[in-house]
Amino acid sequence: MSDYVAKGELMPVGDAFIPLPAVTDEYIEREIRLRHLLDICPAESYLYTLSQGESERAMRSALTNIAILCGRQRISDLHWWTITDQHIKHLMRVLVLTKDEIKLPRYERAYNHLKAHRPNKWEWKPLGPASMRRYLSAMKGVARQAFELGQMPHDVYHRIMLIKTPKGTRKRKTLPFTTDDVIAIMTERMRAGTAQGARDAAVLALLYGCGLRRSEATNLTLDGIDFRVGEVRCVGKRDKERCIPMAPKVADILKLWLHHRGTEDPGALILPVDRRDKIVRNYSGTGELEAGSTNLIYRITDRVFKDAGFGHIAPHDLRRTFATALIKQGVNLPDVADLMGHADISTTNIYKLDDVDALRKSISKLPGLNDA
């Protein structure tokens, strides 16, 4: 993209060309002076500031899609420091296009490039408000890093920061399983009599019984389980530690898994299990068991629910069920927010919308329309 800047041309965003600010001699001189900094990718620098887990993975996915839409293959291929507020606003308009709109000649090249570099079953979907906020946050984070690295002028950075955050919400689909189904699956995995079964049950207990995020379950260590006090202690987003009380059945499931895992080796609680039902133990330089990939938690959740006939279920669906179940039982939102590790209670309030039974009960009180 800096080639376009040097030549005073237009930068392509898909097939839509947007004029860059006037290219002056001073701007070109600045480009030359900064050649030694251009090896530092502000996008990678930004991702490095995020905690390893859902945040880093979600933002990396967003930035990868943006880079591909701009005609590149990888995040590091795009010269992020030349992006302006006009480019970002145009990208945001592109990201909400429908399937038919994105295939128009104006955007066809960008769409085909994106499709060529995405998984085989990938399909274009217009982004909702929450995803748009994530994409904008990612681009603002990159702009902040570019500015701090001296790669972006202050006026360009300031205009990017002034871009308004998209408003609105979307109602999520009702999950195909109930809390009874989750308990039944956990019980079945416990009774399997294998290390894999006990491990699978432990993962479900942490996601549904404690409301942990996928990354929190992955990084949970042996010393984060305190049976004497009856709580799980984990470190969540922004390095914030919280303690979640353990229900008796959650404690029983974790004890069963520890019977297979053992308590002699410190380190990661959840470990891989191979096809021979042998626990895979990888040790760090300090002698502690290393945590596996967050994909391990994802694969376990996906497999056990598919085996039970429910199709694909993500780890966050169980965390969502945890919150909705507590709200249904009358637990107040501040307490649910504390258990989930939400810094803002408005985030917890989203899960209140999942309580369809409460909404039906409210509608049933409408006079004159509920008589049989």
N, C-alpha and C positions, 0 to 999 in steps of 0.2 A: 504494500500500500504506500510506502514512503516513495516509491518510484513515481507514483502518480503526483505526489506532493512536489517532488523535485522538478517534474516536467510541467507543473501547473495545469494538470489535467483534472479529470473527474474520477472520484473513487467509486467503483461499482459495488452496490449492495444488491446482490442478485443481478438482475438486468436493469435495475433502476439506478441511473446515475445522478448523483447529487453534487452540486458545486461545492468545492472546498473553499475556505476563506482565501482571499487574494494572496497569492504567493509572492512575497517580497524578497529582496536580496537578504534582508535580515533573517527571514524565516529559513532560507536555504543555508545561510551561514550557520544558523543554529543547528540545522540538521547535520551539517558536517562536523560541528564541535561535539555533537552527541553520539558520533559513531561508536565511541568506546563504551557507551552505555547501552547500545542497542542489543547487545548480547544478553542483557538482563530483560527477560520477558515480564512485564508488569502483571500479566494474567497469572503466570506461574507464581510470581512473588505474592500476589493476593491470595491464591489458593493455599500457599504455605502458611499464611497467617491464620487459617481456619483450623479448627480441631479436626483430626482425622476421624471421619465417620460420615453420618448422613449429610452434614452441612457441606463438607468438602466434596463429597460425591455428587450432590445435587448441583452445586455451583460449577463443578467441572463439566458436568453434562450440559448445563446451560451455555457455558462459554464455548464448548466444543461445537454445539449446534450453531452458535453465532458465527464462529470461525468458518464452518462449512457453508453457511448461507452466504458468507462473503467470498466464497470461492477458494477457500483454503482447506487443508485436510486435518491439520492439527492446531491446537491452541497457539503453539509457539510460532506457527507460520504467519500469523496475522500481526501486523504492526499496530498494536492497540493504541499507541501514543498519538496516532494521527486521526483517531475517531473524534468527532465533534458531537455536540448535542443534536444537530440535525440528522446525523447518521443514526443515532440511537432512536430518535423519534420515528424515523422511517422504518427501522428494524421492528419497532414495537407495532407499527401499523401492519407490517408483513406478518408478524407472528400471530395475529388474530384473524388472518384470512381463512376462509372456508376451503374445503378440499377442491371445490370448483375454481375458486378465485386464484389459488396458488398455482394452478395449471394454466393460467392465462399466459399469452406470449411474453408479457412484461416480466413475469417471474419464472417462466418455464426453466431457464438455465439454472437458476438457483435451486429450484425444486428438484430437478434431476441430479444435480450435484449432491444435494443433501440425501436423496434416496440412495445414491450410489455408495455413500459412505456410512450408511446406517444399517442395522441388522436386516436380515432377509424379510422378516415379517413386519418391518416398520411401516407405519402409515402416518400420513400427515394429519395432525389434529390441531385445530386452532386453540391457542392457549387461553385458559380461564384467568380471572383476576389474580388468584394466588400465584399461579405460574408466572404471570406477567410481572408481579412484584418481585419474584425471585430473580427473573432475568434482569430486571432493571437494577436490583440490588447488586447483582454480580457485576454488571457493567460499571456501576458507580464505584464499586470496590476496586476494580481494575484502574479506573480513572484516578482514584485516590493514590494508588501505588505508583502510577505513571507520574503523577504530580510530585510525589515525595521523592521519586528517583530523578527529578529534574528533566523528565522527558516530555512533559506537557505544560504549556503556558498556563498561568493562573486564570486568565480570562476564560479559556476553553474549559478548564476544570470547574470553574465557578458556574458556568452555564449548564454543564452536565449535572451538577449537584442540585440545580434549581428545577430539573425535570420533575413534574408532579408524579407521585406514586399512584398507580391505578387503584380505584376503589372497587367495592363489590365483592360478593361471595357467590359460590355455586353449591347447590345442595348435592351432597355426595350420595352415591347409590347405597341402598340398603344392603347390608351384608347378608350372604346366603346362609349363615349359620347362627345358632343361638348360643348362649352361655352354657346350656346343657350339652350342646354338641362339643364344645371345647373341653368340658369336664370328662365327657365320654371318651374323647380321643386321648386325653392325658391318662385316663385310667387304663385304656387299652395298651398304651405304650409302657406304662408301669408294669403291667402284667406280662409283657413280652418275655421277661426274664433274661434280657440281654443288656449289654452295656449300651448299645445303640438306643434301645427302647428307653432305658433310664435317662440317657442324655437328652433324647427328644422330649420326654416328659418334663425334664428340668428346663429346657428352653421355653416350652409353652407356659410353664409355671412362672417364669420370670417375665415373659411378655404379657400374659393375661393376668396372672396373680399379683404382679408387682408394677405393671405398667411401664416396664423399661423400654427405652429405645433400642433399636437393633445394635447400635454402637455401644450402648451401655451394657447390654447383655454380653457382647463380645469381649469387652474390656474388664468385665467383673472378675475380681480375683478371689482366691480362697479366703483371704482375711476380710473380704467384704461381706461374708456370711457370718452372722453371730446368732447361733441357736440359743445361747443363754439369755440374751436380751430379746431375741425373736425379731430381728430386723435384717434387711439387706441394705448395705451402704454402697452407693455407686457415685461416680463422678460423671456429670452430664455436660451439657453445652456450657460454653464459657467457663469451663473448669469449676463448675459449681457442684459441690457434694451435697447429696441428700440421703436421708434414711427412710426406708419404706418398711413398715411393720409387715411381718410374715404371717399369713393365715396358716392355721395348723396343717392343712393339706399341702400347702406350698412347702412348708418345712419338711413334711414327710417325703415329698418328691425329691427335694434337694438332698436329703439324707440318703435316699436310695441311690442317687447318682454318685454321691461321695463314697458309697460302699464300693462302687466300681472304680472310680477315679483314684481313690485313696486321699489321705490328708497329709502324707509325708512331704510331697512336693509343693512348695508355694508357687504362686503365680496364677495363671488363667484358670477360671472355673470350668468353662465350657471348652471341650477339646474335640478334635476330629476322631472318628471311629472308622476303621477300615472295613473292607468287606468280610474279613475273618472275625469281625467283632472285637478287634484289638484296638485299644486306645492309642492314638498317635501322640507321642510326647516329644515336643521340640523344646530344647532348653536354651535360654539366653546365656550371655556371658556371665551373668550373676547367679546362674544355677536355677532360675525360676522358669516355670513352664510358660512358653510364649502363647499369647492369644492368637487365634486363627483369624482369618479374614471375616469381615462382616457378611460376606457372601455365604459363609457356613450357616449362619442363623437364617438367612433368606432361603437357602436350599432346604433346610430342615423343615421350615414352616410350609413351604410349597409342597414338599413331598408328602408330609403326613396328612395334609388336608386333601390333596389329590387322591391319596390312597383311601381316604374316607368318603370320596365321591363329591367333594365340594369344589373342585376346580382350583384355579390359582388363588391363593390367599397370601398376602404379604405380611411381614412381621408387624407393620404399623396397624394393620387391621385388628390385631389382637390388643394392641395398646389403645386403639380407639374403642374397642369393646369394653376394656377395663374402665375407661372414663365414663362411657355411656351407662354401664351397669351401676356404677357408683351414684351417678346423677339420678337414675331411676329409683334407687333405694333412698333418696332424699339427702344424700351427702351434699353439703353446701359447696358452691363453686370455689371459694378460696381454699378449702381443704383439698378438693380435687386438684386444683392448680399446684398446690404444694407437693402432692403425691406424684404428679406428672412432671414436676420440674419446670413449670411454665413461669417465666418472668412476668408475663402480662396475662391477667385473668381473661382478657378478651380472646386470647388463643383458646383457653379452656371453654369459653362460652360457645365456641363452634360445635363442640361435642354435644351440647344441649339440644342442637337441632336434630341429632340422630335419634332422640327419644320419640319415635313415631307414636308409641302407645299413649304418651302423655298428650300429644297433639290430638289424637283421635278422641281421647277422653274430654278434651276441651271442646271439640266440635260437637260432641254428644250433648252438651249442655245448651246448644243453640235452640231456642224455643221455636216450635212449629215445623221443624224440618226433620225431626228424629222419631216421629210417630210411625209405627209399623203400618 
